[in-house]
Amino acid sequence: MGFVAKPTLLRVLDRLGALATLLLPLFLVHWRGIAEGCLDGLAVGFLVRSALTRDWSWCRQGFVWPALVWWGWLVLCALPRQIPVSAEAAASLAQALLAIRFPVAAFALAFWTLQESWTRTWCRRLVITCVLYLGGQMLLQAVTGHNLFGNPRFGDGTLTGPYDKPRVSAPFALLGLPAALFVGALLGERVRRSWQKALVTGATLLPVLGLLVLAGQRMSLATFLLGTGVCALVLPSLRRPSLALLVASPALIGLLMFVSPEAFGHLVTKTQTQLAHFASSPYGQIYNRAAVMIEAHPVMGLVV
């Protein structure tokens, strides 16, 4: 194998990293196994590049060490406690060791590939395209009863979007919030008064909220509202739009009773039933199990 000059290798790594970054949002929508491969490639490529350039300055950033401490604690909790080591314990340890690829991939995006303006621009465009695609599939299914692939609503009335199962609301909530905030900020540059900026931002967030309510998935709706609240704590300009969304949520959920009674039943009635019988629900069983683990071993979460 011939010698490859370091500058050439760095250029190849940069191009592959940019490609993986731009493919990531697309394959998070369809074929998620490829998306995980993109994440793995970003993590490995970033570490290789840091070693070649001897640039580890990103390790000094404030949010890097908490992630590494979390990973160390995860590995410590997964260490086998018995000899011989069972196959299940070995698999748990392997999963814990490999979990570092997720924060490292995030560091790669923050400190490597998205440092280039053209990569940021195209990544924004692709994320917005994915949001429009998911939202369009949800809206089409809500209006006609089927998505572009002919899949109907799920049996409980919830929307499936471009899928055959109701899992569209999770990626839509995660991608829709930053996309709506970016579009709101872009449109807000054209107005001067603060109330006009708040109105524009609220107008871009409201369709995302409406589609999540229409989807009938409570956890994705809660994730979106929680994320909006966190953003409002950091950015004071988002506090009025966030408060408006919080006020609008019950009204939209109430309207869902007439627009889609099945989705309303899944979003509201089923939630009310599960909360009323929380101890016997699957969520209650998970909670009780976690409480026992914490009581027995507060740090490691082990049960003997």
C-alpha positions in Angstrom: 0.0 0.0 0.0 1.4 3.4 -1.0 2.1 6.2 1.3 -0.7 8.8 1.6 0.3 12.3 2.6 -1.3 13.8 5.7 -2.9 16.8 3.9 -4.5 14.4 1.4 -5.8 12.1 4.1 -7.2 15.1 6.0 -9.0 16.3 2.8 -10.5 12.9 2.3 -11.6 12.7 6.0 -13.2 16.2 5.7 -15.1 15.3 2.6 -16.3 12.0 4.0 -17.3 13.7 7.3 -19.3 16.3 5.4 -21.0 13.6 3.3 -21.9 11.7 6.5 -23.3 14.9 8.0 -25.5 15.6 5.1 -26.7 12.0 4.7 -27.5 11.8 8.4 -30.9 13.6 8.5 -32.0 11.9 5.4 -31.4 8.4 6.7 -32.8 9.3 10.1 -36.1 9.5 8.2 -35.7 6.3 6.3 -33.2 3.4 6.7 -32.0 4.3 10.1 -29.4 1.5 10.0 -27.5 3.6 7.5 -27.9 6.7 9.8 -26.2 4.8 12.6 -23.4 3.9 10.2 -23.0 7.7 9.5 -22.8 8.4 13.2 -20.2 5.7 13.7 -18.2 7.1 10.7 -18.4 10.6 12.2 -17.2 9.5 15.6 -14.2 7.4 14.2 -13.3 10.0 11.6 -13.3 12.8 14.2 -11.0 10.9 16.5 -8.7 10.0 13.6 -8.5 13.6 12.5 -7.9 14.8 16.0 -5.0 12.3 16.3 -3.5 13.3 12.9 -3.7 17.0 13.6 -2.9 16.6 17.3 -5.7 19.0 18.0 -7.6 17.9 21.2 -8.7 21.4 22.1 -12.4 20.4 21.8 -11.9 18.3 25.0 -11.7 21.5 27.0 -15.2 22.5 26.1 -17.6 22.6 29.0 -20.1 20.1 27.8 -17.6 17.5 26.7 -16.5 16.2 30.1 -20.0 15.7 31.6 -20.7 13.4 28.6 -17.4 11.5 29.2 -18.2 11.2 32.9 -21.6 9.8 32.0 -20.0 7.3 29.7 -17.5 6.2 32.3 -20.4 5.7 34.8 -22.3 3.7 32.2 -19.3 1.4 31.7 -18.8 1.0 35.4 -22.4 0.0 35.9 -22.1 -2.6 33.1 -19.0 -4.3 34.4 -19.6 -8.0 35.1 -19.9 -8.9 38.8 -19.7 -12.7 38.4 -17.2 -15.2 37.0 -17.7 -16.8 34.6 -19.2 -13.9 32.6 -22.5 -14.7 31.1 -23.4 -13.8 27.5 -25.9 -11.3 28.7 -23.4 -9.5 30.9 -20.8 -9.4 28.1 -23.4 -8.0 25.7 -24.3 -5.3 28.2 -20.7 -4.3 28.7 -20.1 -4.2 24.9 -23.2 -1.9 24.5 -21.9 0.4 27.3 -18.5 0.6 25.7 -19.8 1.4 22.3 -22.2 4.1 23.6 -19.4 6.6 23.5 -19.9 6.8 19.7 -23.1 8.9 20.2 -21.5 11.8 22.1 -18.4 11.7 20.0 -20.5 11.9 16.9 -22.2 15.0 18.4 -18.7 16.5 19.1 -17.7 15.8 15.5 -20.7 17.7 14.2 -20.1 20.6 16.6 -16.3 20.9 16.3 -15.6 19.5 12.8 -18.1 19.2 10.0 -20.5 21.9 10.9 -17.7 24.4 11.3 -17.9 24.9 7.5 -20.5 27.4 6.5 -21.5 25.5 3.3 -22.1 22.3 5.4 -24.3 24.2 7.9 -26.3 25.7 5.0 -27.0 22.4 3.3 -27.6 20.7 6.6 -30.3 23.3 7.5 -31.9 22.8 4.0 -32.0 19.1 4.4 -33.4 19.2 7.9 -36.2 21.6 6.8 -36.8 19.3 3.8 -37.2 16.3 6.1 -39.6 18.2 8.3 -41.7 19.2 5.4 -41.7 15.7 4.1 -42.7 14.2 7.4 -45.3 16.9 8.1 -46.7 16.6 4.6 -47.1 12.8 4.9 -48.9 13.3 8.3 -51.2 15.9 6.9 -52.0 13.8 3.8 -52.8 10.8 6.0 -55.0 12.9 8.3 -57.0 14.3 5.3 -57.2 11.3 3.0 -56.7 8.4 5.4 -53.5 7.2 3.6 -49.9 8.3 3.2 -48.1 8.4 -0.2 -47.3 4.7 0.1 -50.9 3.7 0.7 -50.5 3.0 4.4 -53.7 3.9 6.5 -53.8 5.3 9.9 -52.8 2.9 12.7 -55.5 0.8 14.3 -55.8 3.2 17.3 -56.3 6.2 15.1 -52.8 7.7 15.4 -50.9 8.9 12.4 -48.0 6.9 10.9 -46.7 9.5 8.5 -44.5 7.8 5.9 -44.3 4.6 7.9 -46.6 1.6 8.6 -46.4 2.1 12.3 -47.0 5.2 14.5 -43.4 6.3 14.9 -43.4 9.5 12.8 -44.1 11.9 15.6 -40.7 11.3 17.4 -38.4 12.4 14.5 -40.9 15.1 13.6 -40.8 16.6 17.1 -37.0 16.4 17.3 -36.4 17.9 13.8 -39.4 20.2 13.7 -38.4 22.3 16.7 -35.0 23.5 15.4 -36.4 23.9 11.9 -39.3 26.0 13.1 -37.0 28.1 15.3 -34.6 28.7 12.4 -37.4 29.7 10.0 -38.9 32.0 12.7 -35.6 33.7 13.3 -35.1 34.1 9.5 -38.5 35.7 9.1 -38.1 37.7 12.3 -35.2 39.6 10.7 -37.7 41.3 8.4 -39.7 42.9 11.3 -38.6 45.3 13.9 -41.0 45.3 16.8 -40.5 42.6 19.5 -44.2 41.6 19.4 -44.0 41.1 15.7 -40.9 38.8 16.1 -42.8 36.9 18.8 -45.8 36.6 16.5 -43.7 35.3 13.6 -41.9 32.8 15.8 -45.2 31.5 17.2 -46.6 31.2 13.7 -43.7 28.9 12.7 -44.0 26.8 15.8 -47.8 26.4 15.7 -48.0 24.1 12.7 -45.5 21.7 14.3 -47.6 21.7 17.5 -50.8 21.2 15.5 -49.4 18.2 13.6 -48.1 16.6 16.8 -51.5 16.9 18.4 -53.1 15.5 15.2 -50.6 12.6 15.4 -52.0 11.5 18.7 -48.7 10.5 20.3 -48.4 12.0 23.8 -44.6 11.5 24.4 -43.6 13.3 21.2 -46.0 16.1 22.1 -44.5 16.4 25.6 -41.0 16.3 24.1 -41.7 19.2 21.8 -43.3 21.3 24.5 -40.5 20.5 26.9 -37.9 21.4 24.3 -39.7 24.7 23.6 -39.7 25.5 27.3 -36.0 24.8 27.6 -35.3 27.1 24.6 -37.4 29.8 26.2 -35.3 29.6 29.4 -32.1 30.1 27.4 -33.5 32.7 24.9 -35.8 35.3 26.4 -37.2 36.2 23.0 -38.9 32.8 22.9 -40.8 33.2 26.1 -43.9 34.8 24.7 -44.2 32.4 21.8 -43.6 29.5 24.2 -46.3 30.7 26.6 -48.7 31.1 23.6 -48.1 27.5 22.6 -48.7 26.3 26.1 -52.0 28.1 26.1 -52.9 26.9 22.6 -52.2 23.2 23.4 -55.4 22.5 25.4 -57.5 24.2 22.7 -55.9 22.1 20.0 -56.3 18.9 22.0 -59.9 19.8 22.6 -60.4 20.4 18.9 -58.9 17.0 18.2 -62.0 15.4 19.8 -64.0 16.5 16.8 -61.4 16.2 14.1 -60.0 12.8 15.0 -61.9 11.1 17.9 -59.6 8.0 17.7 -56.4 10.0 18.1 -58.1 12.0 20.9 -58.8 8.7 22.6 -55.2 7.6 22.4 -53.8 11.0 23.4 -56.2 11.9 26.2 -58.5 9.0 27.2 -55.7 6.4 27.3 -53.4 8.7 29.1 -56.0 9.4 31.7 -56.7 5.6 32.2 -53.0 4.9 32.5 -52.5 7.6 35.1 -55.5 6.4 37.1 -54.1 2.9 37.2 -50.4 3.8 37.1 -49.1 1.2 39.4 -50.5 -1.7 37.3 -49.5 -0.1 33.9 -46.2 -1.0 32.1 -44.9 2.5 33.0 -45.7 1.9 36.7 -43.9 -1.4 36.6 -40.8 0.2 35.1 -41.0 3.0 37.7 -41.3 0.5 40.6 -38.4 -1.5 39.3 -36.3 1.6 39.0 -37.3 2.7 42.6 -36.2 -0.7 43.9 -32.8 -0.5 42.1 -32.2 3.0 43.4 -33.0 2.1 46.9 -30.8 -1.0 46.8 -27.8 0.7 45.1 -28.2 4.5 44.6 -25.0 4.9 42.6 -24.8 1.7 40.5 -28.4 0.8 40.2 -27.8 -2.9 40.9 -30.2 -5.3 42.5 -28.7 -8.3 44.4 
